[in-house]
Amino acid sequence: MNGIHTLARGSVVIGLVVLGLKYFAYYLTGSVALLSDAIESIVNVATAVVALLAIRWSSQPADERASLWTSQRELLGQEPANAQTARARRRETVHAPRRPRENLAR
């Protein structure tokens, strides 16, 4: 694995250590603020795990179906954008504010 995988794994490990420390501090003190902070750390650990999975998935070599699915996704994703752009352009041309006419007596 390369450096980005190592960083992602380290992020998960550090997140778990921080979560454990915060929960241990809550256990010792009974502070609701520390419990709230520990619960927030759960979200941070989940985000780090998702990032690690995304990095692993994106680093895998493409299979032979990748070009087919990629082209279909590009077409499906591009069509709504083209339609929205066309609608916006029509709206601009139909409802475009007119500039005030300059003094024609000049």
WOCOR-V55001 format. One record per helix or strand of 3 or more residues. SS is the DSSP state (2 for helix, 1 for strand). FROM is the first residue (numbers start at 0). TO is the last residue. Records with the same first field share a line. If there is no record, write none. Layout:
# WOCOR-V55001
SS = FROM-TO ; FROM-TO
This chain:
# WOCOR-V55001
2 = 2-28 ; 31-57 ; 65-94
